[in-house]
């Protein structure tokens, strides 16, 4: 058991080193926080007033944000301010520097000239003539705190004559599976280069129930998502970061009384930036679209008092409050919706109009590079261990075994025969006693997942597909999975036939149904809950039928074809004959519980290899962030596969030396436990990063993460098993046996 313990300790030490970039990135932050705390304590010690303390706290918080964005020390920020530059100047320079760094696709892509060529390869600008009506598209109303979006027109808002967008693009399969099918016209009538002062749309009465519902949405930070010319409308923030969509309202807390009030945003000021220098004569290109939400209590009987040529602003005495007091339950609230439009000329190129969505985010290129380097170091360490086994230890054993018939006596021969991994040559290829059917199905499913995942990532390295569009990325994975069914059936049938299985029809059916059936069952159950809840992400019956058609009519027949080809071939040949009576395995230290613990500990090695990249992918999936560094992700996935193969080979060799020939399921479980660590990480992310509200939101998150964890567990387990199978054939094929 000592060699196995050494492997665990050494692998864990190297795996933990993959987290060093995150630790290194945290050190400047801790030093900056200590410096800020010291300055705050010094101010209190010198008798600063409470008002001065509040101002100092605000200033230090601003400095900490800028230092974090630029990966700078607080002392550097203070020196820059002392030289006469403002903190806003520092922010602008840091944002420009970080943005230049972000125009990198990854390790397999060179720098692009513009961010648009990175995010939307092949996209072309749309040009508009003066006075032309432009459609404002309404997407869903969503919140990062619930992950339960719903249709905009389910709120008490004004509707146009027709909400159908005749020019909308056809949704792909991925977008439909994500429930993103709502794409309606808004009630705002915007014309190119025509400024509009305050214009009312309609008045809607909110009863007490609707007021409470809207207050609840405001409390949960729901935002309405709009787009103009395919560009998301955003709300600019003082720190340089923009908010996609506009908040439905604001939550005001009176610090003196503790009373909470909810303010509803019923007026929008659109500020649209355009560039006419790049466009053809007489046309313009839209390069920016921002909105300023305003709360204004219009007089429904005489709206001209508050909605006229003057600019509408948020004022304390004119805010529109959502009164949720039960004492006013019978009183309705008339809400008058209005908007205004302002066109501003800009010299910003059309290709740079997406830059604003990455402004203010920290420079993480160094973290990606360090994470990749540490993962490579982990792979090199495991490869050195495997090389030591194959070249030194194993070669020495082979030389000794092959020299038995040449120069050793009978006593020495018997002594050598009775130790080492050669002792189990008659049982090493004995089929597993527990369910060879299940093992073959799991490995076949994992191969299919591996082909679809790697194929999708390889395609993302070309301009044929756009990985930033999450719907398109999901479509690629689903279609590649469907058309990889032949490989799944072939691998499963070859393994099952080698294990002596005869019921090939049942094996093929389980291979075709296990993973897609499990995912479909979870998906349909979740979709029923979302339908009952009224979420906009509810998938339509037509989309479900299409997915079922892909599974039953395309994927399953391909699995049957692969299975037919696999069973037609002769069984896999191995270099040793299996004994009729199984060899008794010596008692293992610790029993079954320790064996399970070892599997779980081995699963943490590939998890640490992908730890940092997992956080970025989670941010893209759940936090509406853009992730376009597909080169890094592809490299990490390949490295994770190598790590799974290497730890399986090394642990298999150690077990064989301990005369344990039951490597079949153990080799699969060595890396399949990666799924456990990934799911635990998702629960940590849910607790400390997501801050979801409501049971339904948690159910949605946990269900999708269970699907992803299951897929990654099968991916890692299949690589681990196939690598171990190749290793055992290799070593026993090089030794002379009687």
C-alpha positions in Angstrom: 0.0 0.0 0.0 3.0 2.3 0.4 3.5 3.0 -3.3 -0.2 3.9 -3.7 0.1 6.3 -0.8 3.2 7.8 -2.3 1.3 8.3 -5.6 -1.6 10.0 -3.8 0.7 12.4 -1.9 2.8 13.3 -4.8 -0.2 13.8 -7.2 -2.0 15.9 -4.6 1.1 18.1 -4.1 1.4 18.7 -7.8 -2.4 19.2 -8.2 -2.6 21.8 -5.5 0.2 23.7 -7.4 -2.3 24.3 -10.2 -4.2 26.6 -7.9 -1.1 28.7 -7.2 -2.1 31.3 -9.9 -5.3 32.0 -7.9 -3.3 32.3 -4.7 -0.8 34.5 -6.3 -3.5 36.7 -7.7 -5.0 37.1 -4.2 -1.7 38.2 -2.5 -1.7 41.8 -3.9 -5.4 42.1 -2.9 -4.6 41.1 0.6 -1.7 43.5 0.8 -3.9 46.3 -0.6 -6.7 45.5 2.0 -4.2 45.6 4.8 -2.9 49.0 3.6 -6.5 50.3 3.3 -7.4 49.0 6.8 -4.2 50.6 8.3 -5.1 54.0 6.7 -8.6 53.7 8.1 -7.4 52.9 11.6 -4.9 55.8 11.4 -7.8 58.2 10.5 -9.9 57.0 13.4 -6.9 57.2 15.8 -6.4 60.9 14.7 -10.0 61.7 15.6 -11.6 62.0 12.2 -15.3 62.8 12.1 -17.9 60.1 11.0 -18.5 62.1 7.8 -14.7 62.0 7.0 -14.6 58.3 7.8 -17.4 57.6 5.3 -15.7 59.7 2.6 -12.4 57.9 3.3 -14.1 54.5 3.1 -15.6 55.4 -0.3 -12.3 56.6 -1.6 -10.5 53.5 -0.4 -13.1 51.2 -1.9 -12.7 53.0 -5.2 -8.9 52.7 -5.0 -9.2 49.0 -4.2 -11.4 48.4 -7.2 -9.0 50.1 -9.6 -6.0 48.3 -8.1 -7.8 45.0 -8.5 -8.8 45.7 -12.1 -5.2 46.7 -13.0 -3.4 44.2 -10.8 -1.7 47.1 -9.1 -0.6 48.0 -5.6 -2.4 50.6 -3.5 0.9 52.5 -3.2 1.0 52.8 -7.0 -2.5 54.2 -7.2 -1.7 56.8 -4.5 1.5 57.8 -6.3 -0.5 58.3 -9.5 -3.1 60.5 -7.7 -0.3 62.4 -6.1 1.2 63.3 -9.5 -2.1 65.1 -10.4 -4.0 62.4 -12.2 -7.6 61.5 -11.2 -8.8 58.0 -10.4 -11.0 58.2 -13.5 -7.9 58.6 -15.7 -6.4 55.5 -14.1 -9.6 53.6 -14.8 -9.6 54.6 -18.5 -6.0 53.5 -19.0 -6.5 50.2 -17.2 -9.6 49.5 -19.2 -7.8 50.1 -22.5 -4.9 48.0 -21.4 -7.1 45.1 -20.3 -9.2 45.3 -23.4 -6.1 45.0 -25.7 -5.2 41.9 -23.7 -8.6 40.4 -24.2 -8.4 40.5 -28.0 -6.7 37.1 -27.8 -8.6 34.0 -28.7 -6.4 31.6 -26.8 -3.3 29.5 -27.1 -4.3 28.4 -30.6 -5.4 31.8 -32.0 -3.4 34.9 -32.7 -4.5 38.4 -31.7 -7.4 39.8 -33.7 -7.6 43.4 -34.9 -11.0 44.1 -33.3 -13.1 42.6 -30.6 -16.0 42.1 -33.0 -13.9 39.7 -35.1 -13.4 37.7 -31.9 -16.9 37.7 -30.6 -18.8 37.6 -33.9 -16.6 36.4 -36.8 -18.1 37.1 -40.2 -20.6 39.7 -38.9 -21.3 42.7 -41.2 -22.6 46.1 -40.2 -26.1 47.3 -40.9 -26.5 50.8 -42.3 -29.6 53.0 -41.8 -30.9 56.1 -43.6 -32.0 59.2 -41.7 -35.7 59.0 -40.7 -35.8 55.2 -41.0 -37.7 53.4 -38.3 -35.5 51.1 -36.3 -36.8 48.2 -34.3 -36.1 47.9 -30.6 -36.2 44.2 -29.7 -37.5 43.0 -26.3 -35.9 39.8 -25.0 -36.7 38.3 -21.6 -36.8 39.8 -18.1 -34.1 38.1 -16.1 -32.1 38.1 -12.9 -28.8 36.6 -11.9 -30.3 36.0 -8.5 -33.0 33.6 -9.7 -32.1 32.2 -13.2 -35.8 32.2 -13.9 -36.5 34.7 -16.7 -40.0 35.3 -18.0 -41.6 37.1 -20.9 -41.5 40.9 -20.9 -45.2 41.2 -21.9 -46.3 39.2 -18.9 -45.6 42.4 -16.9 -48.1 45.3 -16.8 -46.5 47.2 -19.7 -47.6 48.8 -22.9 -47.9 46.6 -26.0 -47.5 47.7 -29.6 -50.1 46.9 -32.3 -48.1 43.8 -33.1 -45.3 42.3 -30.9 -44.2 39.9 -33.7 -40.8 40.7 -35.0 -41.1 39.9 -38.8 -37.3 40.4 -39.3 -36.2 38.1 -36.5 -33.6 35.5 -37.1 -34.6 31.9 -36.9 -33.5 30.3 -33.6 -31.2 27.4 -33.7 -31.6 24.2 -31.8 -29.4 25.3 -28.9 -31.3 28.5 -28.4 -34.6 26.6 -28.4 -33.3 24.1 -25.9 -32.2 27.0 -23.7 -35.8 28.4 -24.0 -34.6 31.6 -25.8 -37.5 31.8 -28.2 -39.0 35.2 -27.1 -37.9 38.0 -29.4 -40.7 40.6 -29.6 -41.0 44.1 -30.8 -41.0 46.9 -28.2 -43.6 49.7 -28.0 -40.9 52.3 -28.5 -41.1 54.2 -31.9 -37.5 55.2 -32.6 -36.4 56.8 -35.9 -32.8 57.3 -37.1 -31.3 60.7 -36.2 -34.6 62.0 -34.8 -34.3 63.2 -31.2 -37.5 62.8 -29.2 -38.4 64.6 -26.0 -40.6 62.9 -23.4 -43.3 60.8 -25.2 -46.0 58.9 -23.4 -47.0 55.4 -24.5 -49.9 54.4 -22.3 -51.2 54.2 -18.8 -51.7 50.9 -16.9 -53.4 50.5 -13.6 -51.6 48.2 -11.1 -53.7 46.5 -8.4 -52.3 45.5 -5.1 -51.4 42.0 -6.2 -49.5 43.4 -9.2 -47.7 46.0 -7.1 -46.5 43.3 -4.7 -45.3 41.2 -7.7 -43.4 44.1 -9.2 -41.9 45.0 -5.8 -40.7 41.4 -5.5 -39.1 41.6 -9.0 -37.4 44.8 -8.1 -36.1 43.2 -4.8 -34.7 40.3 -6.8 -32.9 42.6 -9.2 -34.7 41.7 -12.4 -33.7 43.5 -15.6 -35.5 44.0 -18.9 -33.2 43.1 -21.8 -33.5 45.2 -25.0 -31.4 45.3 -28.1 -31.0 47.8 -31.0 -29.4 46.7 -34.2 -28.4 43.5 -32.5 -26.5 45.4 -29.8 -27.7 44.9 -26.2 -28.9 48.1 -24.6 -26.9 48.7 -21.4 -26.9 51.0 -18.4 -23.4 52.6 -17.8 -22.0 52.5 -14.3 -19.5 54.9 -12.6 -16.8 52.2 -12.3 -16.8 51.6 -16.1 -18.7 48.3 -16.0 -22.0 48.3 -17.9 -25.2 46.5 -17.0 -26.9 44.7 -19.8 -30.6 45.6 -19.8 -32.1 48.1 -17.4 -33.3 47.4 -13.9 -37.1 47.3 -13.4 -36.7 49.5 -10.3 -34.7 50.4 -7.3 -34.7 49.4 -3.7 -34.4 52.4 -1.3 -33.6 51.8 2.4 -34.0 54.6 5.0 -31.0 54.2 7.3 -32.6 56.2 10.0 -35.9 54.3 10.2 -35.0 51.0 8.4 -38.1 51.4 6.1 -37.6 49.8 2.7 -39.3 51.4 -0.3 -39.5 50.1 -3.9 -39.3 52.6 -6.8 -40.5 51.6 -10.3 -38.7 52.7 -13.5 -41.4 53.7 -16.0 -39.4 56.2 -18.1 -36.5 55.3 -20.3 -34.0 57.7 -21.9 -32.3 56.1 -24.9 -28.9 57.5 -25.9 -27.9 56.0 -29.3 -24.4 56.7 -30.7 -23.8 56.6 -34.4 -20.9 56.8 -36.8 -21.4 58.2 -40.3 -17.7 58.4 -41.3 -17.5 54.6 -42.0 -21.0 54.3 -43.6 -22.0 55.1 -47.2 -23.1 58.7 -47.9 -26.5 59.4 -46.4 -26.3 56.4 -44.1 -25.1 55.8 -40.5 -24.0 52.9 -38.4 -25.1 52.4 -34.8 -22.0 52.0 -32.5 -23.6 52.3 -29.1 -26.9 52.0 -27.3 -27.4 53.0 -23.6 -30.5 53.6 -21.5 -31.0 55.7 -18.4 -34.0 54.4 -16.4 -36.0 57.0 -14.6 -38.8 56.8 -12.0 -41.4 59.5 -12.5 -44.9 59.7 -11.1 -46.8 61.1 -14.1 -50.2 62.7 -13.7 -52.3 60.4 -15.8 -54.9 63.2 -16.3 -52.3 65.8 -17.4 -49.1 64.2 -18.4 -47.7 67.4 -19.9 -46.8 68.6 -16.4 -44.1 66.0 -16.1 -43.7 64.8 -19.7 -42.7 67.7 -21.9 -39.7 69.1 -23.7 -37.7 69.2 -20.5 -35.4 66.4 -19.6 -37.0 63.9 -17.2 -34.8 63.2 -14.2 -35.0 61.2 -11.0 -36.1 63.5 -8.2 -37.0 62.5 -4.7 -40.4 64.2 -4.7 -41.5 62.7 -8.1 -40.5 59.1 -7.7 -43.0 56.4 -8.5 -43.3 54.3 -5.4 -44.8 50.8 -5.3 -46.9 50.9 -2.2 -47.2 47.4 -0.8 -48.9 48.4 2.5 -51.9 46.2 3.1 -53.8 49.2 4.4 -54.0 50.5 0.8 -54.9 47.2 -0.7 -58.0 48.5 -2.5 -56.1 51.4 -4.0 -54.7 50.9 -7.5 -51.6 52.6 -8.9 -51.8 54.3 -12.3 -48.5 53.9 -14.1 -47.8 56.0 -17.2 -45.0 54.7 -19.4 -42.8 57.2 -21.4 -39.5 57.4 -23.2 -37.2 59.9 -24.9 -34.4 59.4 -27.5 -31.2 61.2 -28.1 -28.8 60.6 -31.0 -25.1 61.4 -30.4 -22.4 61.4 -33.2 -19.4 59.3 -32.4 -16.0 58.5 -34.0 -15.9 55.0 -32.5 -15.6 52.3 -35.2 -18.4 49.9 -35.7 -16.0 47.0 -35.0 -15.3 48.3 -31.5 -18.9 48.8 -30.3 -18.7 45.6 -28.2 -15.7 46.8 -26.3 -17.9 48.4 -23.6 -19.1 44.9 -22.4 -15.6 43.9 -21.4 -14.6 47.2 -19.9 -13.7 47.2 -16.2 -13.1 43.5 -15.9 -9.7 42.5 -14.5 -6.8 41.4 -16.7 -6.9 37.6 -16.4 -4.6 36.6 -19.3 -1.7 35.9 -16.9 -4.0 33.7 -14.7 -4.9 31.7 -17.8 -1.3 31.3 -18.8 -0.1 30.3 -15.3 -3.0 27.9 -14.9 -2.1 26.3 -18.2 1.6 26.1 -17.3 0.8 24.5 -13.9 -1.5 22.0 -15.6 1.3 21.1 -18.0 3.7 20.7 -15.1 1.2 18.3 -13.5 1.0 16.3 -16.7 4.8 16.2 -17.0 5.1 14.9 -13.4 2.6 12.1 -14.0 4.3 11.3 -17.4 7.6 11.1 -15.6 6.1 8.6 -13.1 4.6 6.6 -15.9 7.9 6.7 -17.8 9.8 5.5 -14.7 7.4 2.6 -14.4 7.6 1.7 -18.1 11.2 2.3 -18.7 13.0 1.5 -15.5 10.9 -0.7 -13.2 8.9 -2.5 -15.8 11.9 -3.0 -18.1 13.9 -4.4 -15.3 11.0 -6.8 -14.5 10.7 -7.8 -18.1 14.4 -8.5 -18.5 14.3 -10.7 -15.3 11.2 -12.6 -16.4 12.5 -13.2 -20.0 15.8 -14.4 -18.6 14.2 -17.1 -16.5 14.6 -19.9 -19.1 18.2 -18.9 -19.8 20.3 -18.7 -16.7 18.2 -19.2 -13.6 17.8 -22.4 -11.6 14.4 -23.9 -10.5 14.5 -22.4 -7.1 15.3 -18.9 -8.4 12.7 -19.2 -11.1 10.0 -20.2 -8.5 11.0 -17.3 -6.3 10.8 -14.8 -9.2 7.5 -16.2 -10.4 5.9 -15.7 -7.0 6.3 -12.0 -6.8 5.4 -9.0 -8.9 2.7 -8.2 -11.5 3.4 -11.4 -13.5 1.7 -13.4 -10.8 -1.7 -12.4 -12.1 -1.1 -12.9 -15.8 -3.7 -15.7 -15.8 -6.4 -13.4 -14.4 -5.6 -9.9 -15.5 -7.9 -10.2 -18.5 -10.7 -12.0 -16.6 -13.9 -10.1 -17.3 -15.3 -8.2 -14.3 -17.6 -10.2 -12.1 -19.9 -7.2 -11.6 -22.0 -6.2 -14.6 -19.8 -6.1 -17.7 -22.9 -4.8 -19.5 -22.9 -1.6 -17.4 -19.2 -1.1 -17.8 -19.3 -1.3 -21.6 -22.3 1.0 -21.7 -20.6 3.6 -19.6 -17.4 3.5 -21.5 -19.2 3.7 -24.9 -21.2 6.7 -23.7 -18.1 8.4 -22.4 -16.4 8.0 -25.8 -19.4 9.6 -27.5 -19.3 12.5 -25.1 -15.5 12.9 -25.6 -15.8 13.0 -29.4 -18.6 15.6 -29.3 -16.8 17.8 -26.8 -13.4 17.8 -28.5 -15.0 18.2 -31.9 -17.0 21.2 -30.8 -13.9 22.8 -29.3 -11.8 22.1 -32.4 -14.5 23.7 -34.6 -14.5 26.8 -32.3 -10.9 27.4 -33.3 -12.1 28.2 -36.8 -14.4 31.0 -38.0 -17.0 28.5 -39.1 -18.7 28.6 -35.7 -19.1 31.3 -33.1 -18.5 29.9 -29.6 -19.6 33.1 -27.8 -23.2 32.5 -28.9 -24.2 29.9 -26.3 -27.1 28.6 -28.3 -24.8 27.9 -31.3 -22.2 26.2 -29.1 -24.9 24.0 -27.5 -26.2 23.1 -31.0 -22.7 22.0 -32.1 -22.3 19.8 -29.1 -25.8 18.2 -29.5 -25.3 17.5 -33.2 -21.8 16.2 -32.8 -23.1 13.9 -30.0 -25.9 12.6 -32.3 -23.5 11.8 -35.2 -20.9 10.2 -32.9 -23.3 7.4 -32.0 -21.5 4.9 -34.3 -18.3 5.2 -32.2 -20.3 4.7 -29.0 -22.0 1.5 -30.2 -18.7 0.2 -31.6 -16.7 0.7 -28.4 -19.4 -0.7 -26.2 -19.9 -3.8 -28.3 -16.2 -4.5 -28.5 -15.8 -4.4 -24.8 -19.0 -6.4 -24.1 -18.0 -9.1 -26.6 -14.6 -9.4 -25.1 -16.2 -9.9 -21.7 -18.2 -12.8 -23.1 -21.5 -11.0 -23.5 -24.1 -12.6 -25.8 -27.1 -10.3 -25.5 -25.9 -7.7 -28.0 -29.3 -6.3 -28.7 -29.8 -5.3 -25.0 -26.3 -3.9 -24.9 -26.9 -1.7 -27.9 -30.2 -0.5 -26.6 -28.7 0.5 -23.3 -25.8 2.3 -25.0 -28.2 4.3 -27.1 -30.6 5.1 -24.2 -28.5 5.5 -21.0 -27.0 9.0 -21.2 -29.5 10.7 -23.5 -32.3 9.0 -21.6 -31.0 10.2 -18.2 -30.5 13.8 -19.5 -33.9 13.8 -21.2 -35.6 12.6 -18.0 -34.0 15.3 -15.9 -34.7 17.9 -18.6 -38.4 17.0 -19.0 -38.9 17.0 -15.2 -37.3 20.4 -15.0 -39.3 21.7 -17.9 -42.6 20.7 -16.2 -41.6 22.7 -13.2 -40.7 25.7 -15.3 -44.0 25.5 -17.2 -45.9 25.5 -13.9 -43.8 28.5 -12.7 -44.4 30.4 -15.9 -40.7 30.9 -16.8 -39.7 32.2 -20.3 -37.1 29.4 -20.6 -39.8 26.8 -20.8 -39.0 24.6 -23.9 -41.8 24.2 -26.4 -43.4 20.9 -27.2 -42.1 21.2 -30.8 -38.5 21.5 -29.6 -38.9 18.5 -27.3 -40.3 16.5 -30.3 -37.3 17.6 -32.4 -34.8 16.5 -29.7 -36.6 13.2 -29.3 -36.5 12.7 -33.1 -32.7 13.3 -33.1 -32.3 10.8 -30.4 -34.6 8.0 -31.6 -34.4 8.4 -35.4 -30.7 9.4 -35.9 -28.5 8.8 -32.8 -30.0 5.4 -31.9 -29.7 3.9 -35.5 -26.1 5.1 -35.6 -25.4 3.3 -32.3 -26.9 0.2 -33.8 -24.7 0.5 -36.8 -21.6 0.8 -34.7 -22.7 -2.1 -32.5 -23.3 -4.3 -35.5 -19.8 -3.5 -36.8 -18.3 -4.2 -33.4 -20.0 -7.5 -32.9 -19.1 -8.7 -36.4 -15.4 -8.4 -35.7 -13.5 -11.1 -33.8 -13.1 -10.6 -30.0 -10.2 -8.4 -28.9 -7.0 -10.5 -28.7 -5.0 -10.4 -25.5 -1.5 -11.8 -24.9 -2.4 -14.2 -22.1 -4.8 -17.0 -21.5 -7.3 -16.7 -18.6 -7.2 -19.4 -16.0 -10.4 -21.4 -15.4 -10.3 -20.8 -11.7 -9.9 -17.2 -10.5 -6.9 -16.3 -8.4 -7.7 -15.3 -4.8 -6.9 -11.6 -4.3 -4.8 -11.0 -1.1 -6.6 -8.9 1.5 -6.1 -5.2 0.8 -5.3 -2.7 3.6 -8.2 -0.7 4.8 -11.0 -2.7 3.1 -13.6 -1.4 0.7 -14.0 2.0 2.4 -10.3 2.9 1.9 -10.6 1.8 -1.8 -13.6 4.2 -2.3 -11.6 7.0 -0.6 -8.7 6.4 -2.9 -11.0 6.7 -6.0 -12.3 10.0 -4.7 -8.8 11.3 -3.9 -7.6 10.4 -7.4 -10.6 12.2 -8.9 -9.4 15.5 -7.3 -6.2 15.5 -9.5 -7.9 16.2 -12.8 -10.3 18.6 -10.9 -7.4 20.7 -9.7 -5.9 20.6 -13.3 -9.1 22.4 -14.6 -10.0 24.3 -11.4 -9.4 27.9 -12.7 -11.0 27.3 -16.1 -14.0 25.8 -14.4 -14.6 29.2 -12.7 -14.5 31.1 -16.0 -16.8 28.6 -17.7 -19.3 28.9 -14.8 -19.1 32.6 -15.1 -20.1 32.4 -18.8 -22.9 30.0 -18.1 -24.5 31.5 -15.0 -23.2 35.1 -14.7 -23.9 36.2 -18.3 -20.2 36.8 -18.9 -18.5 36.4 -22.3 -16.1 33.5 -22.6 -14.2 33.3 -25.9 -10.8 31.8 -24.9 -11.7 28.5 -26.5 -8.0 27.7 -27.1 -7.4 27.6 -23.4 -10.4 25.5 -22.8 -9.4 23.0 -25.5 -5.9 22.8 -24.0 -7.3 22.2 -20.5 -9.6 19.5 -21.7 -6.8 17.7 -23.4 -4.6 18.0 -20.3 -7.4 16.7 -18.1 -7.7 13.7 -20.5 -3.9 13.1 -20.2 -4.1 13.3 -16.4 -6.9 10.8 -16.3 -5.0 8.4 -18.5 -1.7 8.7 -16.5 -3.2 8.3 -13.0 -5.1 5.3 -14.2 -2.0 3.7 -15.7 0.1 4.3 -12.6 -2.6 3.2 -10.1 -3.2 0.0 -12.2 0.5 -0.9 -12.2 0.6 -0.5 -8.4 -2.5 -2.7 -8.0 -1.1 -5.4 -10.2 2.0 -5.5 -8.1 -0.2 -6.0 -5.1 -1.7 -9.0 -7.0 -5.1 -7.3 -7.4 -6.3 -8.2 -10.9 -9.7 -6.5 -10.5 -8.7 -3.4 -12.4 -11.8 -3.1 -14.7 -14.2 -1.0 -12.6 -11.4 0.5 -10.5 -9.7 2.0 -13.6 -13.0 3.6 -14.6 -13.7 4.9 -11.1 -10.2 6.4 -10.7 -11.1 9.3 -12.9 -14.9 9.2 -13.0 -15.0 10.6 -9.5 -14.0 13.9 -11.2 -17.8 14.3 -11.5 -18.1 14.3 -7.7 -15.6 17.1 -7.3 -17.2 19.1 -10.1 -20.6 18.8 -8.5 -19.2 19.8 -5.1 -17.5 22.8 -6.8 -20.9 23.8 -8.3 -22.5 23.7 -4.9 -19.7 25.9 -3.5 -20.3 28.3 -6.5 -24.0 28.3 -5.8 -23.4 29.2 -2.1 -20.7 31.8 -2.4 -21.0 33.3 -5.9 -24.5 32.9 -7.2 -26.6 34.0 -4.2 -29.8 32.6 -5.8 -33.1 33.4 -4.2 -36.0 30.9 -4.2 -36.2 27.1 -4.2 -37.0 26.9 -7.9 -33.9 28.8 -8.9 -31.8 26.3 -6.9 -33.6 23.3 -8.6 -32.8 24.7 -12.0 -29.1 25.3 -11.1 -28.6 21.9 -9.5 -30.4 20.0 -12.3 -28.2 21.5 -15.0 -25.0 21.0 -13.0 -26.0 17.4 -12.4 -26.2 16.9 -16.2 -22.8 18.5 -16.8 -21.2 16.5 -13.9 -22.5 13.2 -15.2 -21.2 14.0 -18.7 -17.8 14.9 -17.4 -17.6 11.8 -15.2 -18.3 9.6 -18.2 -15.8 11.5 -20.3 -13.0 11.0 -17.7 -13.9 7.5 -16.8 -13.9 6.2 -20.4 -10.4 7.7 -21.0 -9.1 6.2 -17.8 -10.5 2.7 -18.7 -9.3 2.6 -22.3 -5.8 3.8 -21.3 -5.6 1.1 -18.6 -6.8 -1.6 -21.1 -4.1 -0.5 -23.5 -1.5 -0.5 -20.8 -2.2 -4.0 -19.6 -2.2 -5.4 -23.1 1.1 -3.7 -23.7 3.0 -4.9 -20.6 1.7 -8.5 -20.8 2.4 -8.6 -24.5 6.1 -8.0 -23.9 6.8 -10.8 -21.4 7.4 -14.5 -22.3 4.8 -16.7 -20.8 4.6 -20.5 -20.7 
